[in-house]
Amino acid sequence: MTDMPRIRRVRHDTLRRNLTIARTERVTPQMLRLTLEGPELEGFVSASPDDHIKIIVPDASGETAMRDYTPRRHLPEARQLEVDFALHDAGPATKWALAAQVGDTATIAGPRGSQIIEGNIERWVLVGDETALPSIARRIEELPAAMPVTSLVAVADAGEEQEIETNADHVALWTHRSDPADPAPLRRLLDRIALPPRTFVWIAAEASVARALRDDLTGRGHPKEWLKAAGYWIAGQADGSAKDL
Ligand SMILES: Cc1cc2nc3c(=O)[nH]c(=O)nc-3n(C[C@H](O)[C@H](O)[C@H](O)COP(=O)(O)OP(=O)(O)OC[C@H]3O[C@@H](n4cnc5c(N)ncnc54)[C@H](O)[C@@H]3O)c2cc1C
């Protein structure tokens, strides 16, 4: 096996699916989980924890808006899909999720594709903010037993920290911050982490934060093949993302 990890890209049929909201719950005060279900989930595939679907919602003027969300957990037998919404002040997807009631219709599309990270990875470091937490938690849950993984997550306060159940060898480091576009708290955590060879680092956060962390890592000599960084949102920009930094 080559020593380099690789990202295997898989395409899926992009279907639009009309589902029903089966459950709404607060995972934490600022993280709202919607469970979507219905026969149209038949054939739904999410092959990687950093997949995204489009949530299709009306915006303030009644036009259609689409926003990216992580398939947090797919339960094919029950034909259910959980999606976690990090609540913030503005935006049609957040407003829609807050207003959602059991029995309402939820329209999704995708995932259009998956990027499966594979290879001779001996340790994972997963870094991000609350928008990345659904993907980070899902990956930690899906890792093989005893795989070393450290998560570095910035959230508003201790009440936003989540318990993640896994058989992997997981160390959770949390930091609290008021400005989600400030890279400093995650930078401080990342500085403390050793990065031995064959450590894969995955980063997703506000785009300027993700870029700053990626630059710190490459500055430390971490090979770019052992790193994947994405901006999951852009401060001050609606529907902003930078998926491949
Ligand atoms: C691949 C991928 C997967 C994602 N998965 C998830 C997920 O599972 N859960 C999740 O909650 N988000 C996730 N996101 C982020 C989500 O798509 C954005 O936060 C999105 O902008 C929210 O849409 P909105 O309609 O609420 O706000 P928008 O209309 O897009 O934005 C309105 C304003 O709010 C700001 N804003 C957007 N997001 C935030 C935020 N989190 N905090 C503070 N201000 C913000 C924008 O800069 C803008 O000024 C993901 C993004 C990507 C690219």
The ligand as an SDF file (V2000), in Angstrom:
LIG
                    3D

 53 58  0  0  0  0  0  0  0  0999 V2000
  -20.2280   20.5290    3.2150 C   0  0  0  0  0  0  0  0  0  0  0  0
  -20.9720   21.3570    4.2420 C   0  0  0  0  0  0  0  0  0  0  0  0
  -21.6490   20.7290    5.2880 C   0  0  0  0  0  0  0  0  0  0  0  0
  -22.3250   21.4910    6.2650 C   0  0  0  0  0  0  0  0  0  0  0  0
  -22.9840   20.8460    7.2750 N   0  0  0  0  0  0  0  0  0  0  0  0
  -23.6500   21.5770    8.2050 C   0  0  0  0  0  0  0  0  0  0  0  0
  -24.3830   20.9180    9.2550 C   0  0  0  0  0  0  0  0  0  0  0  0
  -24.5050   19.6870    9.3030 O   0  0  0  0  0  0  0  0  0  0  0  0
  -24.9780   21.6930   10.1990 N   0  0  0  0  0  0  0  0  0  0  0  0
  -24.9060   23.0750   10.1420 C   0  0  0  0  0  0  0  0  0  0  0  0
  -25.4590   23.7180   11.0320 O   0  0  0  0  0  0  0  0  0  0  0  0
  -24.2490   23.7170    9.1610 N   0  0  0  0  0  0  0  0  0  0  0  0
  -23.6360   22.9960    8.1900 C   0  0  0  0  0  0  0  0  0  0  0  0
  -22.9750   23.6440    7.1770 N   0  0  0  0  0  0  0  0  0  0  0  0
  -22.9480   25.1230    7.1880 C   0  0  0  0  0  0  0  0  0  0  0  0
  -24.2430   25.7420    6.6280 C   0  0  0  0  0  0  0  0  0  0  0  0
  -24.4180   25.3350    5.2780 O   0  0  0  0  0  0  0  0  0  0  0  0
  -24.1240   27.2720    6.7010 C   0  0  0  0  0  0  0  0  0  0  0  0
  -23.9870   27.7160    8.0260 O   0  0  0  0  0  0  0  0  0  0  0  0
  -25.2820   27.9860    6.0090 C   0  0  0  0  0  0  0  0  0  0  0  0
  -24.8400   29.2600    5.6330 O   0  0  0  0  0  0  0  0  0  0  0  0
  -26.5260   28.1000    6.8830 C   0  0  0  0  0  0  0  0  0  0  0  0
  -27.5640   28.6390    6.0860 O   0  0  0  0  0  0  0  0  0  0  0  0
  -28.5430   29.7910    6.5890 P   0  0  0  0  0  0  0  0  0  0  0  0
  -29.6570   29.8510    5.6000 O   0  0  0  0  0  0  0  0  0  0  0  0
  -28.9040   29.5660    8.0270 O   0  0  0  0  0  0  0  0  0  0  0  0
  -27.6500   31.1040    6.5350 O   0  0  0  0  0  0  0  0  0  0  0  0
  -27.1660   31.9290    5.2130 P   0  0  0  0  0  0  0  0  0  0  0  0
  -28.3470   32.5490    4.5200 O   0  0  0  0  0  0  0  0  0  0  0  0
  -26.2980   31.0700    4.3690 O   0  0  0  0  0  0  0  0  0  0  0  0
  -26.2800   33.0650    5.8850 O   0  0  0  0  0  0  0  0  0  0  0  0
  -26.8490   34.2170    6.5250 C   0  0  0  0  0  0  0  0  0  0  0  0
  -25.7840   34.9230    7.3490 C   0  0  0  0  0  0  0  0  0  0  0  0
  -25.4090   34.0780    8.4410 O   0  0  0  0  0  0  0  0  0  0  0  0
  -23.9990   33.8600    8.4600 C   0  0  0  0  0  0  0  0  0  0  0  0
  -23.7730   32.4780    8.9390 N   0  0  0  0  0  0  0  0  0  0  0  0
  -23.9220   31.3110    8.2560 C   0  0  0  0  0  0  0  0  0  0  0  0
  -23.6470   30.2590    9.0380 N   0  0  0  0  0  0  0  0  0  0  0  0
  -23.3110   30.7690   10.2470 C   0  0  0  0  0  0  0  0  0  0  0  0
  -22.9340   30.1780   11.4830 C   0  0  0  0  0  0  0  0  0  0  0  0
  -22.8810   28.8600   11.6370 N   0  0  0  0  0  0  0  0  0  0  0  0
  -22.6650   31.0040   12.5410 N   0  0  0  0  0  0  0  0  0  0  0  0
  -22.7450   32.3550   12.4150 C   0  0  0  0  0  0  0  0  0  0  0  0
  -23.1100   32.9570   11.2550 N   0  0  0  0  0  0  0  0  0  0  0  0
  -23.3860   32.1760   10.1980 C   0  0  0  0  0  0  0  0  0  0  0  0
  -23.5460   34.1000    7.0300 C   0  0  0  0  0  0  0  0  0  0  0  0
  -22.2080   34.5360    7.0120 O   0  0  0  0  0  0  0  0  0  0  0  0
  -24.4950   35.1970    6.5750 C   0  0  0  0  0  0  0  0  0  0  0  0
  -24.0060   36.4580    6.9790 O   0  0  0  0  0  0  0  0  0  0  0  0
  -22.3140   22.9050    6.1830 C   0  0  0  0  0  0  0  0  0  0  0  0
  -21.6560   23.5350    5.1150 C   0  0  0  0  0  0  0  0  0  0  0  0
  -20.9910   22.7830    4.1530 C   0  0  0  0  0  0  0  0  0  0  0  0
  -20.2920   23.4880    3.0200 C   0  0  0  0  0  0  0  0  0  0  0  0
  1  2  1  0
  2  3  1  0
  2 52  2  0
  3  4  2  0
  4  5  1  0
  4 50  1  0
  5  6  2  0
  6  7  1  0
  6 13  1  0
  7  8  2  0
  7  9  1  0
  9 10  1  0
 10 11  2  0
 10 12  1  0
 12 13  2  0
 13 14  1  0
 14 15  1  0
 14 50  1  0
 15 16  1  0
 16 17  1  0
 16 18  1  0
 18 19  1  0
 18 20  1  0
 20 21  1  0
 20 22  1  0
 22 23  1  0
 23 24  1  0
 24 25  2  0
 24 26  1  0
 24 27  1  0
 27 28  1  0
 28 29  2  0
 28 30  1  0
 28 31  1  0
 31 32  1  0
 32 33  1  0
 33 34  1  0
 33 48  1  0
 34 35  1  0
 35 36  1  0
 35 46  1  0
 36 37  1  0
 36 45  1  0
 37 38  2  0
 38 39  1  0
 39 40  1  0
 39 45  2  0
 40 41  1  0
 40 42  2  0
 42 43  1  0
 43 44  2  0
 44 45  1  0
 46 47  1  0
 46 48  1  0
 48 49  1  0
 50 51  2  0
 51 52  1  0
 52 53  1  0
M  END
$$$$
